[in-house]
Amino acid sequence: MTYFSGTVCAVPTANKQKYRDHAAKAWTIFRKYGATRMIETWGADVPRGKLTDFYGAVQAKEDETIVFSWIEWPDKPTSDAAWER
């Protein structure tokens, strides 16, 4: 069964290209370890919450953008093995 691992982080907005370059390099490694897809969303539809939200979860600063990413794996054992490497 397809398995996903995901992350949320705050990245300085001025470093968007550096982040994209880093993600591209990471993709070559994840693909080598069996990932089938990697998605990076840069500040796409990240609303401010009333009680909690992604900004608070990652303690984002005013000059940072929320990035939500996930990696698709063919199954959980493949994901687990990749993260162990």
KOLRO-634788 format. One record per residue: chain; x, y, z of N, C-alpha, C, O, CB in turn; residue in three letters; residue number from 1. Coordinates in steps of 0.1 Angstrom, whole numbers, plus 5000, padded with zeros to 4 digits. Glycine has a CB too. Layout:
% residues N
<atom c="A" n_u="X" n_v="Y" n_w="Z" ca_u="X" ca_v="Y" ca_w="Z" c_u="X" c_v="Y" c_w="Z" o_u="X" o_v="Y" o_w="Z" cb_u="X" cb_v="Y" cb_w="Z" r="ALA" k="NUM"/>
...
% end
This chain:
% residues 85
<atom c="A" n_u="5008" n_v="4988" n_w="5000" ca_u="5000" ca_v="5000" ca_w="5000" c_u="5009" c_v="5012" c_w="5000" o_u="5019" o_v="5013" o_w="5007" cb_u="4990" cb_v="5000" cb_w="5012" r="MET" k="1"/>
<atom c="A" n_u="5005" n_v="5022" n_w="4992" ca_u="5013" ca_v="5035" ca_w="4991" c_u="5014" c_v="5041" c_w="5005" o_u="5004" o_v="5041" o_w="5013" cb_u="5006" cb_v="5045" cb_w="4981" r="THR" k="2"/>
<atom c="A" n_u="5026" n_v="5047" n_w="5008" ca_u="5028" ca_v="5053" ca_w="5021" c_u="5034" c_v="5067" c_w="5019" o_u="5042" o_v="5069" o_w="5009" cb_u="5038" cb_v="5044" cb_w="5030" r="TYR" k="3"/>
<atom c="A" n_u="5031" n_v="5076" n_w="5027" ca_u="5036" ca_v="5090" ca_w="5026" c_u="5043" c_v="5094" c_w="5039" o_u="5038" o_v="5091" o_w="5050" cb_u="5024" cb_v="5100" cb_w="5023" r="PHE" k="4"/>
<atom c="A" n_u="5054" n_v="5101" n_w="5038" ca_u="5060" ca_v="5108" ca_w="5049" c_u="5060" c_v="5123" c_w="5046" o_u="5062" o_v="5127" o_w="5035" cb_u="5074" cb_v="5103" cb_w="5052" r="SER" k="5"/>
<atom c="A" n_u="5057" n_v="5131" n_w="5056" ca_u="5055" ca_v="5145" ca_w="5053" c_u="5062" c_v="5154" c_w="5064" o_u="5065" o_v="5149" o_w="5075" cb_u="5041" cb_v="5149" cb_w="5052" r="GLY" k="6"/>
<atom c="A" n_u="5065" n_v="5166" n_w="5060" ca_u="5071" ca_v="5176" ca_w="5069" c_u="5065" c_v="5190" c_w="5067" o_u="5060" o_v="5193" o_w="5056" cb_u="5086" cb_v="5176" cb_w="5068" r="THR" k="7"/>
<atom c="A" n_u="5066" n_v="5198" n_w="5078" ca_u="5062" ca_v="5212" ca_w="5077" c_u="5074" c_v="5219" c_w="5083" o_u="5079" o_v="5216" o_w="5093" cb_u="5049" cb_v="5215" cb_w="5085" r="VAL" k="8"/>
<atom c="A" n_u="5078" n_v="5230" n_w="5076" ca_u="5089" ca_v="5238" ca_w="5081" c_u="5087" c_v="5253" c_w="5077" o_u="5079" o_v="5256" o_w="5068" cb_u="5103" cb_v="5233" cb_w="5076" r="CYS" k="9"/>
<atom c="A" n_u="5094" n_v="5261" n_w="5084" ca_u="5095" ca_v="5276" ca_w="5081" c_u="5108" c_v="5279" c_w="5074" o_u="5119" o_v="5275" o_w="5080" cb_u="5092" cb_v="5285" cb_w="5093" r="ALA" k="10"/>
<atom c="A" n_u="5108" n_v="5285" n_w="5063" ca_u="5120" ca_v="5288" ca_w="5055" c_u="5121" c_v="5303" c_w="5053" o_u="5110" o_v="5309" o_w="5049" cb_u="5121" cb_v="5280" cb_w="5042" r="VAL" k="11"/>
<atom c="A" n_u="5132" n_v="5310" n_w="5055" ca_u="5133" ca_v="5324" ca_w="5053" c_u="5129" c_v="5326" c_w="5038" o_u="5134" o_v="5320" o_w="5029" cb_u="5147" cb_v="5329" cb_w="5055" r="PRO" k="12"/>
<atom c="A" n_u="5119" n_v="5335" n_w="5036" ca_u="5114" ca_v="5338" ca_w="5023" c_u="5125" c_v="5341" c_w="5013" o_u="5124" o_v="5338" o_w="5001" cb_u="5103" cb_v="5349" cb_w="5023" r="THR" k="13"/>
<atom c="A" n_u="5135" n_v="5348" n_w="5017" ca_u="5146" ca_v="5352" ca_w="5009" c_u="5154" c_v="5341" c_w="5004" o_u="5162" o_v="5342" o_w="4994" cb_u="5155" cb_v="5362" cb_w="5016" r="ALA" k="14"/>
<atom c="A" n_u="5153" n_v="5329" n_w="5010" ca_u="5161" ca_v="5317" ca_w="5007" c_u="5153" c_v="5307" c_w="4998" o_u="5156" o_v="5295" o_w="4998" cb_u="5165" cb_v="5310" cb_w="5019" r="ASN" k="15"/>
<atom c="A" n_u="5142" n_v="5312" n_w="4992" ca_u="5134" ca_v="5302" ca_w="4984" c_u="5142" c_v="5294" c_w="4974" o_u="5141" o_v="5282" o_w="4973" cb_u="5123" cb_v="5310" cb_w="4977" r="LYS" k="16"/>
<atom c="A" n_u="5151" n_v="5301" n_w="4966" ca_u="5159" ca_v="5294" ca_w="4956" c_u="5169" c_v="5284" c_w="4963" o_u="5170" o_v="5273" o_w="4958" cb_u="5167" cb_v="5303" cb_w="4947" r="GLN" k="17"/>
<atom c="A" n_u="5175" n_v="5288" n_w="4974" ca_u="5184" ca_v="5278" ca_w="4981" c_u="5176" c_v="5266" c_w="4986" o_u="5181" o_v="5255" o_w="4985" cb_u="5190" cb_v="5286" cb_w="4993" r="LYS" k="18"/>
<atom c="A" n_u="5164" n_v="5268" n_w="4991" ca_u="5155" ca_v="5257" ca_w="4995" c_u="5152" c_v="5248" c_w="4983" o_u="5153" o_v="5236" o_w="4984" cb_u="5142" cb_v="5262" cb_w="5002" r="TYR" k="19"/>
<atom c="A" n_u="5148" n_v="5254" n_w="4972" ca_u="5145" ca_v="5246" ca_w="4960" c_u="5157" c_v="5238" c_w="4955" o_u="5155" o_v="5226" o_w="4951" cb_u="5140" cb_v="5255" cb_w="4949" r="ARG" k="20"/>
<atom c="A" n_u="5169" n_v="5244" n_w="4955" ca_u="5181" ca_v="5237" ca_w="4951" c_u="5183" c_v="5225" c_w="4961" o_u="5186" o_v="5214" o_w="4956" cb_u="5193" cb_v="5246" cb_w="4951" r="ASP" k="21"/>
<atom c="A" n_u="5181" n_v="5227" n_w="4974" ca_u="5183" ca_v="5217" ca_w="4984" c_u="5173" c_v="5205" c_w="4982" o_u="5177" o_v="5194" o_w="4982" cb_u="5182" cb_v="5223" cb_w="4998" r="HIS" k="22"/>
<atom c="A" n_u="5161" n_v="5209" n_w="4979" ca_u="5150" ca_v="5199" ca_w="4977" c_u="5153" c_v="5191" c_w="4964" o_u="5151" o_v="5179" o_w="4964" cb_u="5136" cb_v="5206" cb_w="4976" r="ALA" k="23"/>
<atom c="A" n_u="5158" n_v="5197" n_w="4954" ca_u="5162" ca_v="5190" ca_w="4942" c_u="5173" c_v="5180" c_w="4944" o_u="5172" o_v="5169" o_w="4939" cb_u="5166" cb_v="5200" cb_w="4931" r="ALA" k="24"/>
<atom c="A" n_u="5183" n_v="5183" n_w="4952" ca_u="5193" ca_v="5174" ca_w="4956" c_u="5188" c_v="5163" c_w="4964" o_u="5192" o_v="5151" o_w="4962" cb_u="5205" cb_v="5181" cb_w="4963" r="LYS" k="25"/>
<atom c="A" n_u="5179" n_v="5166" n_w="4973" ca_u="5173" ca_v="5156" ca_w="4982" c_u="5165" c_v="5146" c_w="4974" o_u="5165" o_v="5134" o_w="4977" cb_u="5164" cb_v="5162" cb_w="4993" r="ALA" k="26"/>
<atom c="A" n_u="5158" n_v="5151" n_w="4964" ca_u="5150" ca_v="5142" ca_w="4956" c_u="5158" c_v="5131" c_w="4949" o_u="5154" o_v="5120" o_w="4948" cb_u="5142" cb_v="5150" cb_w="4945" r="TRP" k="27"/>
<atom c="A" n_u="5170" n_v="5135" n_w="4944" ca_u="5178" ca_v="5124" ca_w="4938" c_u="5182" c_v="5113" c_w="4948" o_u="5183" o_v="5102" o_w="4944" cb_u="5191" cb_v="5131" cb_w="4933" r="THR" k="28"/>
<atom c="A" n_u="5184" n_v="5117" n_w="4960" ca_u="5186" ca_v="5106" ca_w="4971" c_u="5174" c_v="5098" c_w="4974" o_u="5174" o_v="5086" o_w="4974" cb_u="5192" cb_v="5113" cb_w="4984" r="ILE" k="29"/>
<atom c="A" n_u="5163" n_v="5105" n_w="4976" ca_u="5150" ca_v="5098" ca_w="4980" c_u="5146" c_v="5089" c_w="4968" o_u="5141" o_v="5078" o_w="4971" cb_u="5139" cb_v="5108" cb_w="4983" r="PHE" k="30"/>
<atom c="A" n_u="5148" n_v="5093" n_w="4956" ca_u="5144" ca_v="5085" ca_w="4944" c_u="5153" c_v="5073" c_w="4944" o_u="5148" o_v="5061" o_w="4941" cb_u="5145" cb_v="5093" cb_w="4931" r="ARG" k="31"/>
<atom c="A" n_u="5166" n_v="5074" n_w="4947" ca_u="5175" ca_v="5063" ca_w="4947" c_u="5171" c_v="5053" c_w="4958" o_u="5173" o_v="5041" o_w="4956" cb_u="5190" cb_v="5068" cb_w="4950" r="LYS" k="32"/>
<atom c="A" n_u="5165" n_v="5058" n_w="4969" ca_u="5161" ca_v="5049" ca_w="4980" c_u="5147" c_v="5044" c_w="4978" o_u="5142" o_v="5037" o_w="4987" cb_u="5162" cb_v="5057" cb_w="4993" r="TYR" k="33"/>
<atom c="A" n_u="5141" n_v="5046" n_w="4967" ca_u="5128" ca_v="5040" ca_w="4964" c_u="5116" c_v="5049" c_w="4964" o_u="5105" o_v="5044" o_w="4961" cb_u="5126" cb_v="5030" cb_w="4973" r="GLY" k="34"/>
<atom c="A" n_u="5117" n_v="5062" n_w="4966" ca_u="5106" ca_v="5071" ca_w="4966" c_u="5100" c_v="5072" c_w="4952" o_u="5108" o_v="5072" o_w="4942" cb_u="5109" cb_v="5085" cb_w="4972" r="ALA" k="35"/>
<atom c="A" n_u="5087" n_v="5074" n_w="4951" ca_u="5081" ca_v="5075" ca_w="4938" c_u="5077" c_v="5089" c_w="4934" o_u="5075" o_v="5092" o_w="4922" cb_u="5069" cb_v="5066" cb_w="4937" r="THR" k="36"/>
<atom c="A" n_u="5077" n_v="5098" n_w="4944" ca_u="5073" ca_v="5112" ca_w="4941" c_u="5076" c_v="5120" c_w="4954" o_u="5075" o_v="5115" o_w="4965" cb_u="5058" cb_v="5113" cb_w="4938" r="ARG" k="37"/>
<atom c="A" n_u="5080" n_v="5133" n_w="4951" ca_u="5082" ca_v="5142" ca_w="4962" c_u="5076" c_v="5155" c_w="4958" o_u="5077" o_v="5160" o_w="4947" cb_u="5098" cb_v="5144" cb_w="4965" r="MET" k="38"/>
<atom c="A" n_u="5068" n_v="5161" n_w="4967" ca_u="5060" ca_v="5173" ca_w="4965" c_u="5065" c_v="5184" c_w="4975" o_u="5065" o_v="5181" o_w="4987" cb_u="5045" cb_v="5171" cb_w="4966" r="ILE" k="39"/>
<atom c="A" n_u="5067" n_v="5195" n_w="4970" ca_u="5071" ca_v="5207" ca_w="4979" c_u="5061" c_v="5218" c_w="4976" o_u="5059" o_v="5222" o_w="4965" cb_u="5086" cb_v="5212" cb_w="4976" r="GLU" k="40"/>
<atom c="A" n_u="5054" n_v="5222" n_w="4986" ca_u="5045" ca_v="5233" ca_w="4985" c_u="5050" c_v="5246" c_w="4992" o_u="5052" o_v="5245" o_w="5004" cb_u="5030" cb_v="5230" cb_w="4990" r="THR" k="41"/>
<atom c="A" n_u="5052" n_v="5256" n_w="4985" ca_u="5058" ca_v="5269" ca_w="4991" c_u="5047" c_v="5278" c_w="4994" o_u="5042" o_v="5286" o_w="4985" cb_u="5068" cb_v="5275" cb_w="4981" r="TRP" k="42"/>
<atom c="A" n_u="5043" n_v="5279" n_w="5006" ca_u="5033" ca_v="5289" ca_w="5011" c_u="5020" c_v="5288" c_w="5004" o_u="5013" o_v="5299" o_w="5003" cb_u="5039" cb_v="5302" cb_w="5009" r="GLY" k="43"/>
<atom c="A" n_u="5016" n_v="5277" n_w="4999" ca_u="5003" ca_v="5275" ca_w="4992" c_u="4991" c_v="5273" c_w="5001" o_u="4991" o_v="5263" o_w="5009" cb_u="5004" cb_v="5264" cb_w="4982" r="ALA" k="44"/>
<atom c="A" n_u="4982" n_v="5283" n_w="5002" ca_u="4970" ca_v="5282" ca_w="5010" c_u="4973" c_v="5278" c_w="5024" o_u="4968" o_v="5268" o_w="5029" cb_u="4961" cb_v="5272" cb_w="5003" r="ASP" k="45"/>
<atom c="A" n_u="4980" n_v="5286" n_w="5031" ca_u="4983" ca_v="5284" ca_w="5045" c_u="4976" c_v="5294" c_w="5054" o_u="4982" o_v="5305" o_w="5056" cb_u="4999" cb_v="5284" cb_w="5048" r="VAL" k="46"/>
<atom c="A" n_u="4964" n_v="5292" n_w="5058" ca_u="4957" ca_v="5302" ca_w="5065" c_u="4962" c_v="5303" c_w="5080" o_u="4967" o_v="5294" o_w="5085" cb_u="4942" cb_v="5298" cb_w="5065" r="PRO" k="47"/>
<atom c="A" n_u="4959" n_v="5314" n_w="5085" ca_u="4962" ca_v="5317" ca_w="5100" c_u="4950" c_v="5311" c_w="5107" o_u="4939" o_v="5313" o_w="5104" cb_u="4964" cb_v="5332" cb_w="5103" r="ARG" k="48"/>
<atom c="A" n_u="4953" n_v="5303" n_w="5118" ca_u="4943" ca_v="5297" ca_w="5126" c_u="4939" c_v="5305" c_w="5138" o_u="4946" o_v="5315" o_w="5141" cb_u="4947" cb_v="5283" cb_w="5131" r="GLY" k="49"/>
<atom c="A" n_u="4927" n_v="5302" n_w="5144" ca_u="4923" ca_v="5309" ca_w="5156" c_u="4929" c_v="5304" c_w="5168" o_u="4933" o_v="5311" o_w="5177" cb_u="4908" cb_v="5309" cb_w="5157" r="LYS" k="50"/>
<atom c="A" n_u="4931" n_v="5291" n_w="5169" ca_u="4937" ca_v="5284" ca_w="5180" c_u="4952" c_v="5279" c_w="5177" o_u="4961" o_v="5281" o_w="5186" cb_u="4929" cb_v="5273" cb_w="5185" r="LEU" k="51"/>
<atom c="A" n_u="4953" n_v="5273" n_w="5166" ca_u="4966" ca_v="5268" ca_w="5162" c_u="4967" c_v="5268" c_w="5146" o_u="4957" o_v="5268" o_w="5140" cb_u="4969" cb_v="5254" cb_w="5168" r="THR" k="52"/>
<atom c="A" n_u="4979" n_v="5267" n_w="5141" ca_u="4981" ca_v="5267" ca_w="5127" c_u="4995" c_v="5262" c_w="5124" o_u="5003" o_v="5260" o_w="5133" cb_u="4978" cb_v="5281" cb_w="5120" r="ASP" k="53"/>
<atom c="A" n_u="4999" n_v="5261" n_w="5111" ca_u="5012" ca_v="5257" ca_w="5108" c_u="5023" c_v="5267" c_w="5112" o_u="5034" o_v="5264" o_w="5115" cb_u="5013" cb_v="5255" cb_w="5093" r="PHE" k="54"/>
<atom c="A" n_u="5019" n_v="5280" n_w="5112" ca_u="5029" ca_v="5291" ca_w="5116" c_u="5033" c_v="5289" c_w="5130" o_u="5045" o_v="5289" o_w="5133" cb_u="5022" cb_v="5305" cb_w="5114" r="TYR" k="55"/>
<atom c="A" n_u="5023" n_v="5286" n_w="5139" ca_u="5026" ca_v="5284" ca_w="5153" c_u="5034" c_v="5270" c_w="5155" o_u="5042" o_v="5269" o_w="5164" cb_u="5014" cb_v="5284" cb_w="5161" r="GLY" k="56"/>
<atom c="A" n_u="5030" n_v="5260" n_w="5147" ca_u="5036" ca_v="5247" ca_w="5149" c_u="5051" c_v="5247" c_w="5147" o_u="5058" o_v="5240" o_w="5153" cb_u="5029" cb_v="5237" cb_w="5140" r="ALA" k="57"/>
<atom c="A" n_u="5055" n_v="5256" n_w="5137" ca_u="5070" ca_v="5256" ca_w="5134" c_u="5076" c_v="5269" c_w="5139" o_u="5088" o_v="5272" o_w="5136" cb_u="5072" cb_v="5255" cb_w="5119" r="VAL" k="58"/>
<atom c="A" n_u="5069" n_v="5277" n_w="5147" ca_u="5073" ca_v="5290" ca_w="5152" c_u="5079" c_v="5299" c_w="5141" o_u="5090" o_v="5304" o_w="5143" cb_u="5084" cb_v="5287" cb_w="5163" r="GLN" k="59"/>
<atom c="A" n_u="5071" n_v="5300" n_w="5131" ca_u="5076" ca_v="5308" ca_w="5119" c_u="5077" c_v="5323" c_w="5123" o_u="5069" o_v="5328" o_w="5131" cb_u="5066" cb_v="5307" cb_w="5108" r="ALA" k="60"/>
<atom c="A" n_u="5087" n_v="5329" n_w="5118" ca_u="5089" ca_v="5344" ca_w="5119" c_u="5083" c_v="5351" c_w="5108" o_u="5078" o_v="5345" o_w="5098" cb_u="5105" cb_v="5347" cb_w="5120" r="LYS" k="61"/>
<atom c="A" n_u="5082" n_v="5364" n_w="5109" ca_u="5075" ca_v="5372" ca_w="5099" c_u="5081" c_v="5371" c_w="5085" o_u="5074" o_v="5372" o_w="5075" cb_u="5075" cb_v="5387" cb_w="5104" r="GLU" k="62"/>
<atom c="A" n_u="5094" n_v="5369" n_w="5085" ca_u="5101" ca_v="5368" ca_w="5072" c_u="5102" c_v="5354" c_w="5067" o_u="5111" o_v="5352" o_w="5058" cb_u="5115" cb_v="5375" cb_w="5073" r="ASP" k="63"/>
<atom c="A" n_u="5094" n_v="5345" n_w="5072" ca_u="5095" ca_v="5331" ca_w="5068" c_u="5082" c_v="5326" c_w="5061" o_u="5071" o_v="5331" o_w="5064" cb_u="5098" cb_v="5322" cb_w="5080" r="GLU" k="64"/>
<atom c="A" n_u="5084" n_v="5317" n_w="5052" ca_u="5073" ca_v="5311" ca_w="5045" c_u="5071" c_v="5296" c_w="5049" o_u="5081" o_v="5289" o_w="5052" cb_u="5075" cb_v="5312" cb_w="5029" r="THR" k="65"/>
<atom c="A" n_u="5059" n_v="5292" n_w="5051" ca_u="5056" ca_v="5278" ca_w="5054" c_u="5058" c_v="5269" c_w="5042" o_u="5053" o_v="5272" o_w="5031" cb_u="5042" cb_v="5276" cb_w="5060" r="ILE" k="66"/>
<atom c="A" n_u="5065" n_v="5258" n_w="5044" ca_u="5067" ca_v="5248" ca_w="5033" c_u="5061" c_v="5235" c_w="5039" o_u="5065" o_v="5230" o_w="5049" cb_u="5082" cb_v="5247" cb_w="5029" r="VAL" k="67"/>
<atom c="A" n_u="5052" n_v="5229" n_w="5031" ca_u="5047" ca_v="5216" ca_w="5034" c_u="5051" c_v="5207" c_w="5023" o_u="5049" o_v="5209" o_w="5012" cb_u="5031" cb_v="5216" cb_w="5035" r="PHE" k="68"/>
<atom c="A" n_u="5058" n_v="5196" n_w="5027" ca_u="5063" ca_v="5186" ca_w="5018" c_u="5059" c_v="5172" c_w="5021" o_u="5057" o_v="5169" o_w="5033" cb_u="5079" cb_v="5188" cb_w="5018" r="SER" k="69"/>
<atom c="A" n_u="5058" n_v="5164" n_w="5011" ca_u="5056" ca_v="5150" ca_w="5014" c_u="5063" c_v="5142" c_w="5003" o_u="5065" o_v="5146" o_w="4992" cb_u="5041" cb_v="5146" cb_w="5014" r="TRP" k="70"/>
<atom c="A" n_u="5066" n_v="5129" n_w="5007" ca_u="5073" ca_v="5120" ca_w="4999" c_u="5064" c_v="5108" c_w="4998" o_u="5059" o_v="5103" o_w="5008" cb_u="5087" cb_v="5116" cb_w="5004" r="ILE" k="71"/>
<atom c="A" n_u="5062" n_v="5103" n_w="4985" ca_u="5054" ca_v="5091" ca_w="4983" c_u="5063" c_v="5079" c_w="4982" o_u="5073" o_v="5079" o_w="4974" cb_u="5045" cb_v="5093" cb_w="4970" r="GLU" k="72"/>
<atom c="A" n_u="5060" n_v="5069" n_w="4989" ca_u="5068" ca_v="5056" ca_w="4988" c_u="5058" c_v="5045" c_w="4984" o_u="5046" o_v="5046" o_w="4986" cb_u="5074" cb_v="5053" cb_w="5002" r="TRP" k="73"/>
<atom c="A" n_u="5064" n_v="5034" n_w="4978" ca_u="5055" ca_v="5023" ca_w="4974" c_u="5049" c_v="5016" c_w="4986" o_u="5038" o_v="5011" o_w="4985" cb_u="5063" cb_v="5013" cb_w="4966" r="PRO" k="74"/>
<atom c="A" n_u="5055" n_v="5017" n_w="4998" ca_u="5050" ca_v="5011" ca_w="5010" c_u="5058" c_v="5016" c_w="5022" o_u="5069" o_v="5022" o_w="5020" cb_u="5050" cb_v="4995" cb_w="5008" r="ASP" k="75"/>
<atom c="A" n_u="5053" n_v="5013" n_w="5034" ca_u="5060" ca_v="5017" ca_w="5046" c_u="5074" c_v="5011" c_w="5048" o_u="5083" o_v="5017" o_w="5052" cb_u="5051" cb_v="5014" cb_w="5058" r="LYS" k="76"/>
<atom c="A" n_u="5075" n_v="4998" n_w="5045" ca_u="5089" ca_v="4992" ca_w="5047" c_u="5099" c_v="4999" c_w="5038" o_u="5111" o_v="5000" o_w="5042" cb_u="5088" cb_v="4977" cb_w="5043" r="PRO" k="77"/>
<atom c="A" n_u="5096" n_v="5003" n_w="5026" ca_u="5105" ca_v="5011" ca_w="5018" c_u="5109" c_v="5024" c_w="5024" o_u="5120" o_v="5028" o_w="5024" cb_u="5100" cb_v="5013" cb_w="5003" r="THR" k="78"/>
<atom c="A" n_u="5099" n_v="5031" n_w="5029" ca_u="5101" ca_v="5044" ca_w="5036" c_u="5110" c_v="5042" c_w="5048" o_u="5120" o_v="5049" o_w="5050" cb_u="5088" cb_v="5050" cb_w="5040" r="SER" k="79"/>
<atom c="A" n_u="5107" n_v="5032" n_w="5056" ca_u="5114" ca_v="5029" ca_w="5069" c_u="5129" c_v="5026" c_w="5065" o_u="5138" o_v="5031" o_w="5072" cb_u="5108" cb_v="5017" cb_w="5077" r="ASP" k="80"/>
<atom c="A" n_u="5131" n_v="5018" n_w="5055" ca_u="5145" ca_v="5015" ca_w="5051" c_u="5152" c_v="5027" c_w="5046" o_u="5164" o_v="5029" o_w="5049" cb_u="5145" cb_v="5004" cb_w="5040" r="ALA" k="81"/>
<atom c="A" n_u="5146" n_v="5035" n_w="5039" ca_u="5152" ca_v="5048" ca_w="5033" c_u="5156" c_v="5057" c_w="5045" o_u="5167" o_v="5062" o_w="5045" cb_u="5143" cb_v="5055" cb_w="5024" r="ALA" k="82"/>
<atom c="A" n_u="5147" n_v="5059" n_w="5054" ca_u="5150" ca_v="5068" ca_w="5066" c_u="5161" c_v="5062" c_w="5074" o_u="5169" o_v="5070" o_w="5080" cb_u="5138" cb_v="5071" cb_w="5074" r="TRP" k="83"/>
<atom c="A" n_u="5163" n_v="5049" n_w="5075" ca_u="5173" ca_v="5043" ca_w="5083" c_u="5187" c_v="5046" c_w="5076" o_u="5197" o_v="5047" o_w="5083" cb_u="5171" cb_v="5028" cb_w="5084" r="GLU" k="84"/>
<atom c="A" n_u="5187" n_v="5047" n_w="5063" ca_u="5199" ca_v="5049" ca_w="5056" c_u="5204" c_v="5063" c_w="5058" o_u="5214" o_v="5068" o_w="5053" cb_u="5198" cb_v="5047" cb_w="5041" r="ARG" k="85"/>
% end
